[in-house]
């Protein structure tokens, strides 16, 4: 099943390259659709990753007997600071 994901990635990459180098109405439509899907999927993956990071490190800090819980607290504080700066600007 790994070949299917690879084939889709290669196919989308070829279409995007063709859209960049050639002017064709079908390629323009496909290129625009792929760019929009890329934005949506990237935003979803980012939210999922940040949620997982916060959950894992919050649970480590909450257990208190976890080794290196201080580093997890540092990760949580840094994440909140960076997200605050990102939302501010």
CNS distance restraints for C-alpha pairs under 8 A (distance, minus, plus):
assign (resid   1 and name CA) (resid   5 and name CA) 7.37 0.50 0.50
assign (resid   2 and name CA) (resid   6 and name CA) 6.54 0.50 0.50
assign (resid   3 and name CA) (resid   7 and name CA) 5.98 0.50 0.50
assign (resid   4 and name CA) (resid   8 and name CA) 6.19 0.50 0.50
assign (resid   5 and name CA) (resid   9 and name CA) 6.17 0.50 0.50
assign (resid   6 and name CA) (resid  10 and name CA) 6.12 0.50 0.50
assign (resid   7 and name CA) (resid  11 and name CA) 6.00 0.50 0.50
assign (resid   8 and name CA) (resid  12 and name CA) 6.09 0.50 0.50
assign (resid   9 and name CA) (resid  13 and name CA) 6.05 0.50 0.50
assign (resid  10 and name CA) (resid  14 and name CA) 6.11 0.50 0.50
assign (resid  11 and name CA) (resid  15 and name CA) 6.26 0.50 0.50
assign (resid  12 and name CA) (resid  16 and name CA) 6.12 0.50 0.50
assign (resid  12 and name CA) (resid  34 and name CA) 7.50 0.50 0.50
assign (resid  13 and name CA) (resid  17 and name CA) 6.16 0.50 0.50
assign (resid  14 and name CA) (resid  18 and name CA) 6.09 0.50 0.50
assign (resid  15 and name CA) (resid  19 and name CA) 6.02 0.50 0.50
assign (resid  15 and name CA) (resid  27 and name CA) 6.96 0.50 0.50
assign (resid  15 and name CA) (resid  30 and name CA) 7.48 0.50 0.50
assign (resid  15 and name CA) (resid  31 and name CA) 6.91 0.50 0.50
assign (resid  16 and name CA) (resid  20 and name CA) 6.22 0.50 0.50
assign (resid  16 and name CA) (resid  27 and name CA) 7.98 0.50 0.50
assign (resid  16 and name CA) (resid  31 and name CA) 5.66 0.50 0.50
assign (resid  16 and name CA) (resid  34 and name CA) 7.90 0.50 0.50
assign (resid  17 and name CA) (resid  21 and name CA) 6.35 0.50 0.50
assign (resid  18 and name CA) (resid  22 and name CA) 5.65 0.50 0.50
assign (resid  18 and name CA) (resid  27 and name CA) 7.13 0.50 0.50
assign (resid  19 and name CA) (resid  23 and name CA) 6.63 0.50 0.50
assign (resid  19 and name CA) (resid  24 and name CA) 7.45 0.50 0.50
assign (resid  19 and name CA) (resid  27 and name CA) 5.11 0.50 0.50
assign (resid  19 and name CA) (resid  28 and name CA) 6.05 0.50 0.50
assign (resid  19 and name CA) (resid  31 and name CA) 6.00 0.50 0.50
assign (resid  22 and name CA) (resid  27 and name CA) 7.93 0.50 0.50
assign (resid  23 and name CA) (resid  27 and name CA) 7.23 0.50 0.50
assign (resid  23 and name CA) (resid  28 and name CA) 7.20 0.50 0.50
assign (resid  24 and name CA) (resid  28 and name CA) 6.17 0.50 0.50
assign (resid  25 and name CA) (resid  29 and name CA) 6.33 0.50 0.50
assign (resid  26 and name CA) (resid  30 and name CA) 6.22 0.50 0.50
assign (resid  27 and name CA) (resid  31 and name CA) 5.80 0.50 0.50
assign (resid  28 and name CA) (resid  32 and name CA) 6.09 0.50 0.50
assign (resid  29 and name CA) (resid  33 and name CA) 6.22 0.50 0.50
assign (resid  30 and name CA) (resid  34 and name CA) 6.09 0.50 0.50
assign (resid  31 and name CA) (resid  35 and name CA) 6.15 0.50 0.50
assign (resid  32 and name CA) (resid  36 and name CA) 6.23 0.50 0.50
assign (resid  33 and name CA) (resid  37 and name CA) 6.21 0.50 0.50
assign (resid  34 and name CA) (resid  38 and name CA) 6.04 0.50 0.50
assign (resid  35 and name CA) (resid  39 and name CA) 6.40 0.50 0.50
assign (resid  36 and name CA) (resid  40 and name CA) 6.45 0.50 0.50
assign (resid  37 and name CA) (resid  41 and name CA) 6.01 0.50 0.50
assign (resid  38 and name CA) (resid  42 and name CA) 5.90 0.50 0.50
assign (resid  39 and name CA) (resid  43 and name CA) 6.19 0.50 0.50
assign (resid  40 and name CA) (resid  44 and name CA) 6.30 0.50 0.50
assign (resid  41 and name CA) (resid  45 and name CA) 6.08 0.50 0.50
assign (resid  42 and name CA) (resid  46 and name CA) 6.07 0.50 0.50
assign (resid  43 and name CA) (resid  47 and name CA) 6.24 0.50 0.50
assign (resid  44 and name CA) (resid  48 and name CA) 6.13 0.50 0.50
assign (resid  45 and name CA) (resid  49 and name CA) 6.02 0.50 0.50
assign (resid  46 and name CA) (resid  50 and name CA) 6.14 0.50 0.50
assign (resid  47 and name CA) (resid  51 and name CA) 6.06 0.50 0.50
assign (resid  48 and name CA) (resid  52 and name CA) 6.15 0.50 0.50
assign (resid  49 and name CA) (resid  53 and name CA) 6.11 0.50 0.50
assign (resid  50 and name CA) (resid  54 and name CA) 6.13 0.50 0.50
assign (resid  51 and name CA) (resid  55 and name CA) 6.07 0.50 0.50
assign (resid  52 and name CA) (resid  56 and name CA) 6.03 0.50 0.50
assign (resid  53 and name CA) (resid  57 and name CA) 6.19 0.50 0.50
assign (resid  54 and name CA) (resid  58 and name CA) 5.77 0.50 0.50
assign (resid  54 and name CA) (resid  76 and name CA) 6.50 0.50 0.50
assign (resid  55 and name CA) (resid  59 and name CA) 6.13 0.50 0.50
assign (resid  56 and name CA) (resid  60 and name CA) 6.40 0.50 0.50
assign (resid  57 and name CA) (resid  61 and name CA) 6.25 0.50 0.50
assign (resid  57 and name CA) (resid  72 and name CA) 5.06 0.50 0.50
assign (resid  57 and name CA) (resid  73 and name CA) 7.06 0.50 0.50
assign (resid  57 and name CA) (resid  75 and name CA) 7.34 0.50 0.50
assign (resid  57 and name CA) (resid  76 and name CA) 6.74 0.50 0.50
assign (resid  58 and name CA) (resid  62 and name CA) 6.03 0.50 0.50
assign (resid  58 and name CA) (resid  72 and name CA) 7.33 0.50 0.50
assign (resid  58 and name CA) (resid  73 and name CA) 7.53 0.50 0.50
assign (resid  58 and name CA) (resid  76 and name CA) 7.24 0.50 0.50
assign (resid  59 and name CA) (resid  63 and name CA) 6.21 0.50 0.50
assign (resid  60 and name CA) (resid  64 and name CA) 6.81 0.50 0.50
assign (resid  60 and name CA) (resid  66 and name CA) 5.99 0.50 0.50
assign (resid  60 and name CA) (resid  69 and name CA) 5.88 0.50 0.50
assign (resid  60 and name CA) (resid  72 and name CA) 6.70 0.50 0.50
assign (resid  61 and name CA) (resid  66 and name CA) 7.34 0.50 0.50
assign (resid  61 and name CA) (resid  69 and name CA) 5.24 0.50 0.50
assign (resid  61 and name CA) (resid  70 and name CA) 7.40 0.50 0.50
assign (resid  61 and name CA) (resid  72 and name CA) 6.38 0.50 0.50
assign (resid  61 and name CA) (resid  73 and name CA) 6.23 0.50 0.50
assign (resid  64 and name CA) (resid  69 and name CA) 6.59 0.50 0.50
assign (resid  65 and name CA) (resid  69 and name CA) 7.64 0.50 0.50
assign (resid  68 and name CA) (resid  72 and name CA) 6.89 0.50 0.50
assign (resid  69 and name CA) (resid  73 and name CA) 6.30 0.50 0.50
assign (resid  70 and name CA) (resid  74 and name CA) 6.24 0.50 0.50
assign (resid  71 and name CA) (resid  75 and name CA) 6.20 0.50 0.50
assign (resid  72 and name CA) (resid  76 and name CA) 6.25 0.50 0.50
assign (resid  73 and name CA) (resid  77 and name CA) 6.20 0.50 0.50
assign (resid  74 and name CA) (resid  78 and name CA) 6.03 0.50 0.50
assign (resid  75 and name CA) (resid  79 and name CA) 6.00 0.50 0.50
assign (resid  76 and name CA) (resid  80 and name CA) 6.24 0.50 0.50
assign (resid  77 and name CA) (resid  81 and name CA) 6.18 0.50 0.50
assign (resid  78 and name CA) (resid  82 and name CA) 6.04 0.50 0.50
assign (resid  79 and name CA) (resid  83 and name CA) 6.02 0.50 0.50
assign (resid  80 and name CA) (resid  84 and name CA) 6.00 0.50 0.50
assign (resid  81 and name CA) (resid  85 and name CA) 6.20 0.50 0.50
assign (resid  82 and name CA) (resid  86 and name CA) 6.08 0.50 0.50
assign (resid  83 and name CA) (resid  87 and name CA) 6.11 0.50 0.50
assign (resid  84 and name CA) (resid  88 and name CA) 6.03 0.50 0.50
assign (resid  85 and name CA) (resid  89 and name CA) 6.22 0.50 0.50
